[in-house]
Amino acid sequence: MTEQFSKKAEAWSARFSEPVSDLVKRYTASVFFDKRLAMFDIQGSLAHAEMLAAQGIITASDRSEIERGMAQIKSEIEAGSFEWLLDLEDVHLNIEKRLTELVGDAGKRLHTGRSRNDQVATDIRLYVRAAIDDVVALLNQLRSALTDVAERHFDTIMPGFTHLQVAQPITFGHHMLAYVEMFGRDAERMLDARRRVNRLPLGAAALAGTTFPIDRLRVAKTLGFEDVCHNSLDAVSDRDFAIEFTAAASLIMMHVSRMSEELVMWISPRIGFIDIADRFCTGSSIMPQKKNPDVPELARGKTGRVYGHLASLLTLMKGQPLAYNKDNQEDKEPLFDTVDTVLDTLRIFTDMAGGITVKADNMRAAALQGYATATDLADYLVKKGLPFRDAHEAVAHAVRACDQAGVDLSEMSLETLQGFSPLIEDDVFAVLTLEGSVAARDHVGGTAPNQVRKAIERVRGQLKD
């Protein structure tokens, strides 16, 4: 099959004796996914033009024309009338071509002192910085929604589990606040990563800097960057910031997936701890009784998708010599999809949290199974003077007897309990109640309703800051 060659000129066409083939154009083009960087590209270009004019590299008239042209391009993009051309390969050349059409030679002068290498690195950092701000805002909204649930159920008793076996009584509010803590750490990680994202690569040009008397700090200040990248080779080739963002996003999705797993289990009629609003569920094409928790199930699946993007970016960068390589074009689709997945997931989980209905009676009944207050009985004996290991052994015998009799520890008579230790007195029954068990954990980080309320106040204070 004979390859067809485009006769349109490229930005570098004078170097080559034949045009790029259509197949290569399709294979190497990025415009149909990197066009989402358009507004960041315009933002970076305007800051670059402002600096060029201030440094006397271009005229004030050129800068004015560039600003006029960029305003027109921005309007066209927002209106959906901008024509994206495959022949122009990427978002940067498409915007530059249109700018030149609108303002002539002034548009051609915009690229003075920069390369697409530092241009795209700047655009991506602006994009990731904005994404981080959106993610942190949504994490805080989700934390607030979960805290609302915790506040409504600060004293609702449920079983706490280890190994998916009933361990000790806790409150549902305390359980929800565990996820509030997880998502709080996620927000901290994102903000910490933001500091390393927020460094300007523009001015590194292709890889070695530029001979023009540019002012990189001026551009950094205009664009809100905290610093510049201090090595031109690293500035254009670094994608650590994208990897770090995706790693932090993977942790967010891991926490989402853990929560999803519990929601899926809890909504099952076999457990029946909660219900979630119908708008987050679907039915069955054949079984009319079904209510399937599709949102948390799909979130579990999308977690693996984000993990895959992290592995993809790490693999993309592991074999690259300095400086920029075309491989780096492959950073965008995993990064963009990670941003979309995390933002969509956080939005829907925040909404879903408000639709959680707690079935307190079922939770309480489950907490009465599995001898959840056994540790409380052991602690009781220790406080009476018995060494912990001896107390542990005595309670283990009591639990075995309960198991054989089919009763709970709290349902045993005082005389029967005293058969396991003469230190047991009639005050033991206050210890063996579910309410007594949770109330006794009255310290920072404990499940006592009093501590849950204090924890809620602490989170509310964080979210106001």
C-alpha positions as MATLAB code, in Angstrom:
seq = 'MTEQFSKKAEAWSARFSEPVSDLVKRYTASVFFDKRLAMFDIQGSLAHAEMLAAQGIITASDRSEIERGMAQIKSEIEAGSFEWLLDLEDVHLNIEKRLTELVGDAGKRLHTGRSRNDQVATDIRLYVRAAIDDVVALLNQLRSALTDVAERHFDTIMPGFTHLQVAQPITFGHHMLAYVEMFGRDAERMLDARRRVNRLPLGAAALAGTTFPIDRLRVAKTLGFEDVCHNSLDAVSDRDFAIEFTAAASLIMMHVSRMSEELVMWISPRIGFIDIADRFCTGSSIMPQKKNPDVPELARGKTGRVYGHLASLLTLMKGQPLAYNKDNQEDKEPLFDTVDTVLDTLRIFTDMAGGITVKADNMRAAALQGYATATDLADYLVKKGLPFRDAHEAVAHAVRACDQAGVDLSEMSLETLQGFSPLIEDDVFAVLTLEGSVAARDHVGGTAPNQVRKAIERVRGQLKD';
ca = [
       0.000    0.000    0.000;
       1.429    3.389   -0.993;
       1.736    5.843    1.897;
       0.128    9.205    1.395;
       2.120   12.259    2.396;
       0.716   15.577    3.517;
       1.893   18.590    1.561;
       1.213   20.954    4.448;
       4.290   22.591    5.951;
       5.314   21.649    9.493;
       7.019   23.829   12.094;
      10.272   22.047   11.287;
       9.626   21.242    7.583;
      12.704   23.018    6.176;
      14.962   20.333    7.670;
      13.273   17.423    5.859;
      13.151   16.270    2.259;
       9.700   14.676    2.507;
       6.581   15.277    4.591;
       5.590   13.164    7.581;
       3.343   10.279    6.548;
      -0.285   10.264    7.574;
       0.299    7.086    9.579;
       3.095    8.727   11.561;
       0.948   11.822   12.093;
      -1.816    9.743   13.626;
       0.651    7.739   15.694;
       2.536   10.725   17.086;
      -0.249   13.285   17.403;
      -1.515   14.212   20.856;
      -3.872   17.072   20.052;
      -7.060   15.103   20.629;
      -6.171   14.444   24.257;
      -3.770   17.250   25.175;
      -6.188   19.947   24.026;
      -7.499   19.937   27.578;
      -4.288   21.831   28.380;
      -5.376   24.719   26.140;
      -6.297   27.210   28.850;
      -3.095   26.459   30.746;
      -1.117   26.871   27.518;
      -2.705   30.275   26.986;
      -2.041   31.237   30.610;
       1.636   30.286   30.313;
       2.020   32.018   26.948;
       0.571   35.279   28.250;
       2.966   35.258   31.194;
       5.854   34.525   28.802;
       4.813   37.377   26.489;
       4.541   39.792   29.402;
       8.085   38.917   30.454;
       9.465   39.172   26.895;
       8.027   42.667   26.589;
       9.308   43.717   30.016;
      12.782   42.508   29.040;
      12.662   44.333   25.701;
      12.823   41.080   23.736;
       9.530   41.851   21.999;
       7.761   45.197   21.713;
       4.828   46.353   23.785;
       2.838   46.380   20.554;
       3.661   42.706   19.960;
       2.579   41.855   23.486;
      -0.691   43.729   23.019;
      -1.378   41.878   19.783;
      -0.571   38.529   21.405;
      -2.995   39.280   24.235;
      -5.683   40.269   21.753;
      -5.180   37.095   19.745;
      -5.151   34.875   22.808;
      -8.401   36.410   24.015;
      -9.971   35.516   20.685;
      -8.606   31.967   20.824;
      -9.873   31.529   24.378;
     -13.338   32.625   23.275;
     -13.288   30.221   20.337;
     -12.252   27.299   22.509;
     -14.922   28.075   25.091;
     -17.533   28.357   22.359;
     -16.427   25.069   20.794;
     -15.667   26.704   17.450;
     -11.880   26.337   17.559;
     -10.641   24.014   14.810;
      -8.201   21.410   16.113;
      -5.972   20.103   13.317;
      -4.262   16.718   13.378;
      -1.603   18.061   11.007;
      -0.470   20.425   13.766;
       0.169   17.531   16.145;
      -0.546   19.051   19.545;
      -2.329   21.769   21.487;
       0.686   24.087   21.387;
       1.130   24.228   17.604;
      -2.628   24.496   17.065;
      -2.822   27.560   19.290;
       0.332   29.075   17.821;
      -0.940   28.654   14.263;
      -4.272   30.267   15.081;
      -2.513   33.097   16.918;
      -0.352   33.785   13.870;
      -3.443   33.816   11.676;
      -5.016   36.402   13.953;
      -2.077   38.707   14.718;
       0.614   37.921   12.140;
       4.286   38.312   13.003;
       3.602   39.109   16.652;
       2.296   35.549   16.997;
       5.492   34.189   15.468;
       7.571   36.100   18.026;
       5.789   34.541   21.013;
       7.958   31.414   20.895;
      11.141   33.442   21.350;
      13.198   32.117   24.260;
      11.208   28.952   24.811;
      10.742   25.447   23.405;
       7.782   23.120   23.314;
       9.763   21.084   25.853;
       9.603   23.672   28.628;
       6.226   24.898   27.366;
       4.511   21.534   27.816;
       6.261   20.945   31.144;
       4.820   24.258   32.342;
       1.342   23.470   31.050;
       1.270   20.103   32.786;
       2.439   21.593   36.080;
      -0.288   24.238   35.869;
      -2.806   21.476   35.115;
      -1.667   19.238   37.988;
      -1.605   22.177   40.400;
      -5.224   22.989   39.538;
      -6.148   19.302   39.816;
      -4.597   19.095   43.278;
      -6.633   22.094   44.421;
      -9.807   20.428   43.119;
      -8.942   17.085   44.741;
      -8.205   18.675   48.118;
     -11.473   20.633   48.030;
     -13.414   17.431   47.273;
     -11.560   15.468   49.947;
     -12.602   18.091   52.472;
     -16.201   17.905   51.267;
     -16.150   14.122   51.655;
     -14.613   14.428   55.122;
     -17.355   16.872   56.064;
     -20.082   14.536   54.772;
     -18.656   11.560   56.676;
     -18.320   13.696   59.795;
     -22.015   14.534   59.496;
     -22.765   10.800   59.510;
     -20.466   10.328   62.506;
     -22.226   13.121   64.383;
     -25.636   11.525   63.845;
     -24.323    8.204   65.116;
     -21.733    9.194   67.720;
     -23.229    6.654   70.163;
     -24.695    4.056   67.784;
     -23.103    0.769   68.795;
     -21.751   -1.718   66.275;
     -19.209   -4.524   66.427;
     -15.612   -3.656   65.714;
     -13.792   -6.344   63.764;
     -10.354   -7.828   63.386;
      -9.911  -10.643   60.856;
     -13.611   -9.987   60.065;
     -14.401  -11.540   63.456;
     -16.261   -9.637   66.166;
     -13.598   -8.059   68.366;
     -14.921   -5.255   70.595;
     -17.915   -2.907   70.587;
     -17.352    0.450   68.935;
     -19.596    3.251   67.767;
     -20.531    3.762   64.135;
     -19.464    7.381   64.492;
     -16.000    6.227   65.510;
     -15.871    3.915   62.492;
     -16.781    6.724   60.091;
     -14.144    8.971   61.611;
     -11.498    6.384   60.705;
     -12.181    7.186   57.050;
     -12.189   10.893   57.844;
      -8.633   10.413   59.119;
      -7.601    8.487   55.996;
      -8.943   11.125   53.646;
      -7.335   13.802   55.814;
      -3.928   12.228   55.262;
      -4.721   12.115   51.556;
      -5.329   15.858   51.565;
      -2.044   16.411   53.418;
      -0.170   14.327   50.853;
      -1.708   16.255   47.970;
      -0.792   19.598   49.515;
       2.733   18.401   50.193;
       3.075   17.236   46.577;
       1.741   20.607   45.417;
       4.907   22.316   46.683;
       7.026   20.231   44.316;
       4.583   20.685   41.452;
       4.639   24.436   41.925;
       8.039   25.106   40.350;
       8.398   26.771   36.968;
      10.253   24.927   34.162;
       9.671   27.660   31.559;
      12.967   29.220   30.556;
      14.779   25.905   30.313;
      13.940   26.011   26.580;
      14.792   22.778   24.777;
      17.248   21.536   27.428;
      20.083   24.043   27.994;
      18.356   27.357   28.632;
      18.249   30.263   26.195;
      20.558   33.021   24.993;
      17.856   35.666   25.435;
      17.911   37.813   28.610;
      14.776   36.274   30.130;
      13.510   36.782   33.689;
      12.273   33.407   34.915;
      11.414   34.649   38.395;
       9.099   37.261   36.883;
       7.198   34.551   34.982;
       7.091   32.371   38.089;
       5.543   35.186   40.104;
       3.011   35.959   37.372;
       1.895   32.320   37.229;
       1.874   31.834   41.001;
       4.805   29.412   41.130;
       6.783   29.325   44.366;
      10.133   28.783   42.657;
      11.770   27.862   39.355;
      13.284   24.520   38.366;
      16.998   25.070   38.906;
      18.444   22.737   36.283;
      17.382   23.108   32.674;
      17.912   19.427   31.837;
      15.781   18.310   34.775;
      13.196   21.023   34.146;
      12.156   19.704   30.729;
      12.507   15.977   31.420;
      11.140   15.664   34.961;
       7.787   13.985   35.458;
       8.280   13.128   39.130;
       5.490   15.528   40.001;
       3.008   13.636   37.796;
       4.101   10.319   39.300;
       3.841   11.719   42.816;
       0.364   13.029   42.109;
      -0.712    9.652   40.735;
       0.810    7.875   43.742;
      -1.160   10.131   46.098;
      -4.250    9.538   43.959;
      -3.680    5.789   44.245;
      -3.740    6.085   48.029;
      -7.004    8.024   47.830;
      -8.508    5.282   45.689;
      -7.177    2.606   48.047;
      -9.043    4.280   50.913;
     -12.133    4.608   48.724;
     -11.870    0.914   47.899;
     -11.618   -0.093   51.565;
     -14.705    1.933   52.331;
     -16.444    0.479   49.273;
     -15.739   -3.053   50.469;
     -17.418   -2.318   53.782;
     -20.397   -0.616   52.165;
     -20.898   -3.614   49.875;
     -20.803   -5.982   52.844;
     -22.926   -3.806   55.104;
     -25.725   -3.390   52.553;
     -25.998   -7.172   52.103;
     -29.153   -8.577   53.777;
     -26.945  -11.149   55.491;
     -25.363   -8.279   57.461;
     -27.841   -5.445   56.994;
     -25.999   -2.698   58.844;
     -26.891    0.074   56.401;
     -28.803    0.998   53.311;
     -27.741    3.479   50.657;
     -30.014    5.641   48.551;
     -31.541    4.011   45.492;
     -29.898    6.497   43.123;
     -26.539    4.829   43.790;
     -27.786    1.325   43.039;
     -29.151   -0.671   40.138;
     -31.359   -3.717   39.797;
     -31.097   -6.978   37.920;
     -32.269   -7.724   34.408;
     -33.744  -11.018   35.609;
     -34.115  -10.875   39.427;
     -36.648   -8.192   40.369;
     -35.751   -8.185   44.069;
     -32.128   -7.153   43.589;
     -30.605   -3.872   44.745;
     -26.988   -3.876   43.685;
     -24.455   -1.417   45.188;
     -22.957   -0.549   41.812;
     -21.222    2.683   42.844;
     -18.992    1.215   45.577;
     -18.390   -1.894   43.478;
     -17.275    0.169   40.507;
     -15.094    2.342   42.735;
     -13.257   -0.795   43.818;
     -12.654   -1.582   40.174;
     -11.544    1.930   39.278;
      -8.942    1.731   42.037;
      -7.044   -0.820   39.965;
      -7.305    1.507   36.992;
      -5.485    4.278   38.876;
      -2.893    1.813   40.188;
      -2.278    0.867   36.558;
      -1.691    4.493   35.617;
       0.908    4.798   38.383;
       2.726    1.718   37.088;
       2.469    3.094   33.556;
       4.084    6.416   34.474;
       6.852    4.770   36.471;
       7.590    2.450   33.570;
       7.453    5.358   31.114;
      10.214    7.208   32.922;
      12.497    4.399   34.090;
      14.586    4.103   30.915;
      14.745    7.680   29.686;
      18.129    9.364   29.299;
      18.337   13.115   29.745;
      16.759   15.272   28.538;
      13.345   15.354   26.841;
      12.188   12.336   24.824;
       9.049   11.757   22.796;
       8.152    9.025   25.295;
       6.975   11.799   27.595;
       3.957   12.389   25.392;
       2.611    9.190   26.956;
       2.418   10.856   30.371;
      -0.775   12.720   29.597;
      -3.457   10.100   29.084;
      -2.694    8.193   32.325;
      -2.455   11.482   34.196;
      -5.660   12.900   32.718;
      -7.607    9.708   33.398;
      -6.305    9.593   36.967;
      -7.538   13.133   37.558;
     -10.943   12.385   36.016;
     -11.352    9.127   37.955;
     -10.418   10.579   41.336;
     -12.538   13.710   40.941;
     -15.600   11.761   39.762;
     -15.195    9.210   42.552;
     -14.859   11.812   45.296;
     -17.900   13.719   44.017;
     -20.121   10.657   43.965;
     -18.895    9.350   47.328;
     -19.602   12.691   48.961;
     -23.146   12.556   47.627;
     -23.522    8.902   48.585;
     -22.395    9.523   52.169;
     -25.417   11.758   52.660;
     -27.644    8.888   51.552;
     -26.450    6.324   54.125;
     -29.232    4.985   56.343;
     -28.031    3.170   59.463;
     -29.872    0.108   60.780;
     -28.907    0.531   64.425;
     -30.834   -2.498   65.732;
     -28.983   -4.837   63.387;
     -25.665   -3.326   64.395;
     -26.429   -3.762   68.055;
     -27.571   -7.345   67.591;
     -24.331   -8.133   65.769;
     -22.285   -6.550   68.558;
     -23.941   -8.971   71.004;
     -22.551  -11.872   68.995;
     -19.008  -13.069   69.372;
     -18.511  -12.072   73.035;
     -17.408   -8.555   72.201;
     -17.020   -7.574   75.868;
     -14.574  -10.372   76.707;
     -11.643   -7.932   76.786;
     -13.617   -5.728   79.164;
     -13.973   -8.663   81.547;
     -10.241   -9.314   81.354;
      -9.512   -5.631   82.040;
     -11.938   -5.786   84.989;
      -9.972   -8.663   86.525;
      -6.654   -6.871   85.976;
      -8.025   -3.844   87.816;
      -8.929   -6.214   90.652;
      -5.270   -7.276   90.886;
      -5.061  -10.347   88.642;
      -2.099  -10.427   86.207;
      -3.251   -9.869   82.647;
      -2.215  -13.290   81.332;
      -4.119  -15.002   84.162;
      -7.129  -12.756   83.487;
      -6.925  -13.608   79.788;
      -6.958  -17.324   80.603;
      -9.889  -17.042   83.015;
     -11.990  -15.125   80.481;
     -11.121  -17.620   77.735;
     -12.614  -20.372   79.913;
     -15.686  -18.224   80.527;
     -16.151  -17.627   76.782;
     -15.904  -21.361   76.105;
     -18.606  -21.992   78.679;
     -20.786  -19.283   77.132;
     -20.308  -20.840   73.724;
     -21.397  -24.231   74.986;
     -24.412  -22.761   76.791;
     -25.382  -20.465   73.915;
     -25.413  -17.311   76.056;
     -23.511  -14.037   76.222;
     -21.124  -13.175   79.033;
     -23.613  -10.608   80.312;
     -26.278  -13.331   80.528;
     -24.280  -15.550   82.907;
     -25.176  -15.518   86.573;
     -22.816  -13.956   89.093;
     -22.242  -17.350   90.686;
     -21.234  -18.892   87.350;
     -18.853  -16.052   86.576;
     -17.282  -16.294   90.013;
     -16.443  -19.891   89.161;
     -13.860  -18.532   86.721;
     -12.422  -16.031   89.235;
     -13.383  -15.248   92.832;
     -12.423  -11.614   92.149;
     -15.608  -11.108   90.160;
     -18.295   -9.171   92.061;
     -21.765   -7.867   91.212;
     -20.297   -4.685   89.687;
     -19.095   -6.809   86.749;
     -22.376   -6.475   84.856;
     -21.864   -2.761   84.293;
     -18.613   -3.704   82.538;
     -20.230   -6.372   80.382;
     -22.825   -4.097   78.737;
     -22.146   -2.737   75.273;
     -22.691    0.823   76.490;
     -20.298    0.294   79.382;
     -17.688   -1.159   77.068;
     -17.618    1.765   74.637;
     -17.926    4.384   77.368;
     -14.868    2.947   79.134;
     -12.628    3.821   76.151;
     -12.714    7.474   77.149;
      -9.354    8.771   75.937;
      -8.045   10.568   72.864;
      -8.634    8.305   69.866;
     -11.007    6.037   71.779;
     -14.505    4.970   70.753;
     -16.354    6.444   73.746;
     -19.220    8.673   72.578;
     -17.682   11.530   74.529;
     -14.427   11.134   72.579;
     -16.257   10.780   69.270;
     -17.873   14.156   69.885;
     -14.500   15.710   70.657;
     -13.020   14.173   67.520;
     -15.871   15.614   65.473;
     -15.172   19.067   66.893;
     -11.494   18.689   66.006;
     -12.304   17.732   62.406;
     -14.781   20.606   62.082;
     -12.038   22.955   63.196;
      -9.615   21.553   60.614;
     -12.134   21.943   57.839;
     -12.754   25.596   58.744;
      -9.040   26.471   58.556;
];
